[in-house]
Every structure is written in structure tokens, then in C-alpha cells.
Amino acid sequence: MFHRFGGIAATMAAALLLASGLAATASATPAPLASKHDHLVTDDGWKIDLRASELVVNPMSNVANSFASREGWVSSRVKGTITGAGREDVQSAILEQVLVIGCQVDVSDGATLGLATSIGPNASVNISGIPSLSVGGSASVSPSVTSKLAPGKISEFSLGKKTLQTDHASIRAKRIRVSVDGCVGPTTVRVIARFSVSTKTSDDTTTVYSARMWL
């Protein structure tokens, strides 16, 4: 029993040492990531184009100065376009932007994602299941999402979901604050963009993934 306890303690000590090292090397310098692009032609003949750009992850020293906390911000822009002359009318098209967060070892209740952004005139945004909000001028939308991260589990958080009203749409998330508490070991993030188009006879979805980045 004592040998078993000693092994567990040694494992936790190693994890704490690794976490302390990662926290000490956290950079305040934004890390631009390569843009991603994909396209396809649906069975109906529509051309679908998806682009993810302006991808930046900026790790920061957490204000709690805790080895079990991570803090930083993420920026990204995704755009979906439909062109061509399909044989069937497009019934629906949805563009979505997602932030993926992974924690190696969870030691408490997990992660909190906060979003604070200014919305331009007549903009519309749908974030993490919150009903679409139409705002104008310099109105501000500041929702937040809380979720438990289990050890080794990857969790997704919506950064925007938009139904197309024309042949194109875009979603931009600028300097989205991300904080993860109670996580011992590496924490990584990735931005995912999805574009889905539906007609009477076919459903098509294309997805692009950014490179992963340490938070």
C-alpha cells in the first residue's frame, strides 16, 4: 500500500514540476498560425469554399500566478462561400467556428471560456447555444461558457454560428480571452471551422483545422 501511494505521489510531483515549467515559459508574444482552406463540389453541382485566417494564439502569465491555471487569448476569422450553378436550390447553409481545448490532468472543476467583443452595425452572432442576438452601433456582447474538462478529454466551445442569408458569410472572433483553471500539465487549443450546405438531395460539410498551440 505504501509503495502504491509513493508511486502516485511521484507521478503527481512530476506533473506539478512539468506544469511549473510550462507556466514559467508562457509567452506574452502572439503566435500567428497558418491560414487553412478547403473546397468541394457537391453532388448537386454547388462549389463550397471555406477559409480560416487571422489565426492567432497568445499565451499569457495567469493573473492568479498558479501552476494549475492557464490564460491567454485567441483570434480567428472564418468565411464560407457558395458559388456555381447547382441543380437543386440550397435549402440551408451554416458556418460555424469552434475553439477546442484539451487538458492533460484535471485536478478540479475545469475550464472557463469568456468572450467579450464589440459587434458592428447590424451584425448577428450566435455563441454556444445562446439565441442569435441582433445588435447595432457599438453594442457589446459578453457571454461566457463554463465546462468541466476531464483528464485527457477534448472539449469544444462555439465561437460563433451563422446561417447564410446570401451566398457568403463570415465570423470573426478578436482576442477572445481563454482561461483554464485546475489543469496540471500541458493545455492546448485549436480552432476548427465547419461549413455545411444542404439541398433536397444532398448534405455536404467541409471542415478545416488550425495547428494546435500551447496555452
C-alpha positions as CSV (number, residue, x, y, z in Angstrom):
1,M,0.0,0.0,0.0
2,F,2.8,2.4,0.9
3,H,4.6,1.6,-2.3
4,R,1.5,2.3,-4.3
5,F,1.0,5.6,-2.5
6,G,4.6,6.5,-3.2
7,G,4.1,5.9,-6.9
8,I,1.1,8.1,-7.1
9,A,2.9,10.9,-5.2
10,A,5.8,10.6,-7.5
11,T,3.6,10.9,-10.6
12,M,1.8,13.9,-9.2
13,A,5.1,15.5,-8.3
14,A,6.4,15.0,-11.9
15,A,3.2,16.6,-13.3
16,L,3.5,19.6,-10.9
17,L,7.1,20.1,-12.0
18,L,6.1,19.9,-15.7
19,A,3.2,22.4,-15.1
20,S,5.5,24.8,-13.2
21,G,8.0,24.7,-16.1
22,L,5.3,25.4,-18.7
23,A,3.9,28.2,-16.7
24,A,7.3,29.8,-16.3
25,T,7.9,29.7,-20.1
26,A,4.4,31.1,-21.1
27,S,5.0,33.8,-23.6
28,A,3.1,37.1,-24.0
29,T,4.0,37.2,-27.6
30,P,1.2,36.4,-30.1
31,A,1.8,33.3,-32.2
32,P,0.3,33.6,-35.7
33,L,-0.8,30.3,-37.2
34,A,-1.0,29.4,-40.8
35,S,-4.3,30.0,-42.6
36,K,-6.4,27.0,-43.7
37,H,-8.5,26.4,-46.8
38,D,-10.7,23.7,-48.2
39,H,-13.3,23.4,-51.0
40,L,-15.5,20.8,-52.6
41,V,-18.1,20.4,-55.3
42,T,-21.4,19.0,-54.1
43,D,-23.3,16.2,-55.9
44,D,-25.8,19.0,-56.9
45,G,-23.0,21.0,-58.6
46,W,-22.5,23.8,-56.0
47,K,-19.0,24.9,-55.2
48,I,-18.3,25.3,-51.5
49,D,-15.3,27.3,-50.2
50,L,-14.1,27.5,-46.6
51,R,-11.3,29.6,-45.3
52,A,-9.9,30.2,-41.8
53,S,-7.5,33.1,-41.4
54,E,-6.2,35.7,-38.9
55,L,-5.4,32.8,-36.6
56,V,-3.5,33.9,-33.5
57,V,-3.0,32.3,-30.1
58,N,-1.4,34.4,-27.3
59,P,-0.5,32.6,-24.1
60,M,-0.1,34.9,-21.1
61,S,1.0,34.5,-17.5
62,N,-2.1,33.9,-15.5
63,V,-3.1,36.6,-13.0
64,A,-3.5,34.1,-10.2
65,N,0.1,33.1,-10.6
66,S,-1.0,29.5,-10.2
67,F,0.7,26.4,-11.6
68,A,-2.7,24.9,-12.3
69,S,-4.1,27.8,-14.3
70,R,-3.7,28.9,-17.9
71,E,-4.7,32.2,-19.5
72,G,-4.4,33.8,-22.9
73,W,-6.4,35.0,-25.9
74,V,-7.3,33.6,-29.3
75,S,-8.3,35.4,-32.6
76,S,-9.6,33.9,-35.8
77,R,-11.8,34.6,-38.8
78,V,-13.7,32.1,-40.9
79,K,-15.5,32.6,-44.2
80,G,-17.8,30.4,-46.2
81,T,-18.8,30.9,-49.9
82,I,-21.1,29.1,-52.2
83,T,-20.7,29.6,-56.0
84,G,-21.6,27.8,-59.2
85,A,-25.0,26.7,-60.6
86,G,-26.3,23.7,-58.7
87,R,-29.2,21.7,-60.0
88,E,-31.1,22.0,-56.7
89,D,-31.8,25.1,-54.6
90,V,-29.8,25.5,-51.4
91,Q,-32.2,25.0,-48.5
92,S,-29.8,25.9,-45.7
93,A,-26.1,26.7,-45.2
94,I,-24.4,27.1,-41.8
95,L,-21.0,28.5,-41.0
96,E,-19.5,27.7,-37.6
97,Q,-16.3,28.5,-35.7
98,V,-15.2,26.3,-32.7
99,L,-12.4,26.5,-30.1
100,V,-11.1,23.2,-28.9
101,I,-9.4,22.9,-25.5
102,G,-7.5,19.9,-24.1
103,C,-6.2,19.4,-20.6
104,Q,-3.8,16.6,-19.6
105,V,-4.7,16.2,-15.9
106,D,-7.8,17.8,-14.4
107,V,-7.5,18.5,-10.6
108,S,-10.7,20.4,-10.0
109,D,-13.7,21.6,-12.0
110,G,-12.0,22.5,-15.2
111,A,-12.2,25.4,-17.6
112,T,-13.9,28.7,-18.1
113,L,-14.1,30.4,-21.5
114,G,-15.0,34.1,-21.7
115,L,-15.9,36.1,-24.7
116,A,-16.0,39.9,-24.9
117,T,-16.3,41.5,-28.3
118,S,-17.7,44.6,-30.0
119,I,-20.3,44.0,-32.7
120,G,-20.6,46.3,-35.7
121,P,-23.8,47.8,-37.1
122,N,-26.5,45.2,-37.9
123,A,-24.2,42.3,-37.0
124,S,-25.5,39.0,-35.8
125,V,-23.8,36.4,-33.6
126,N,-24.7,33.0,-32.1
127,I,-22.4,31.8,-29.4
128,S,-22.5,28.5,-27.6
129,G,-26.3,27.8,-27.8
130,I,-27.3,31.4,-26.9
131,P,-30.1,32.6,-29.2
132,S,-29.0,34.9,-32.1
133,L,-28.5,38.5,-31.0
134,S,-29.0,41.3,-33.4
135,V,-27.2,44.4,-32.2
136,G,-26.2,47.7,-33.8
137,G,-23.8,50.6,-33.3
138,S,-21.2,49.9,-30.7
139,A,-23.3,47.5,-28.7
140,S,-21.3,44.8,-26.8
141,V,-22.0,41.1,-26.4
142,S,-20.2,39.4,-23.5
143,P,-21.4,35.8,-22.9
144,S,-19.3,33.2,-21.1
145,V,-19.2,29.4,-21.2
146,T,-18.2,27.1,-18.3
147,S,-17.4,23.4,-18.8
148,K,-15.7,20.6,-16.9
149,L,-12.6,19.2,-18.6
150,A,-11.9,15.6,-17.8
151,P,-8.4,14.1,-17.9
152,G,-7.3,13.5,-21.5
153,K,-10.7,14.8,-22.8
154,I,-11.1,17.3,-25.6
155,S,-13.9,19.9,-25.3
156,E,-15.4,22.2,-27.9
157,F,-16.7,25.7,-27.3
158,S,-18.6,27.6,-30.0
159,L,-17.2,30.9,-31.1
160,G,-20.0,31.7,-33.5
161,K,-22.6,30.0,-35.7
162,K,-24.2,31.8,-38.6
163,T,-26.9,30.8,-41.1
164,L,-26.2,32.2,-44.5
165,Q,-28.7,34.7,-46.0
166,T,-26.8,35.2,-49.2
167,D,-24.0,33.2,-51.0
168,H,-21.4,34.0,-48.4
169,A,-20.9,34.8,-44.7
170,S,-18.0,35.3,-42.2
171,I,-17.4,35.1,-38.5
172,R,-14.6,37.0,-36.8
173,A,-13.5,36.5,-33.1
174,K,-11.0,39.0,-32.0
175,R,-8.8,38.5,-28.9
176,I,-11.2,36.0,-27.2
177,R,-10.0,35.6,-23.6
178,V,-9.5,31.9,-22.5
179,S,-8.8,30.8,-19.0
180,V,-8.3,27.2,-17.8
181,D,-8.2,26.5,-14.0
182,G,-7.4,23.3,-12.2
183,C,-5.4,21.8,-15.0
184,V,-2.0,20.2,-14.2
185,G,0.2,19.6,-17.3
186,P,0.0,20.8,-20.9
187,T,-3.1,22.7,-22.1
188,T,-3.6,23.0,-25.9
189,V,-6.0,24.8,-28.1
190,R,-7.1,24.5,-31.7
191,V,-9.6,26.5,-33.9
192,I,-12.0,24.5,-36.1
193,A,-14.2,25.9,-38.9
194,R,-17.2,24.0,-40.4
195,F,-19.3,24.8,-43.4
196,S,-22.5,22.8,-44.1
197,V,-24.7,23.1,-47.1
198,S,-28.0,21.3,-47.6
199,T,-30.3,20.8,-50.6
200,K,-33.3,18.5,-51.3
201,T,-31.0,15.7,-52.4
202,S,-27.7,16.1,-50.6
203,D,-25.9,17.3,-47.4
204,D,-22.3,18.4,-47.6
205,T,-19.9,19.5,-44.8
206,T,-16.3,20.6,-45.1
207,T,-14.0,21.3,-42.1
208,V,-10.6,22.9,-41.6
209,Y,-8.3,22.7,-38.5
210,S,-5.7,25.1,-37.3
211,A,-2.4,23.8,-35.9
212,R,-2.6,23.2,-32.2
213,M,-0.9,25.7,-29.8
214,W,0.1,25.6,-26.2
215,L,-1.8,27.9,-23.9
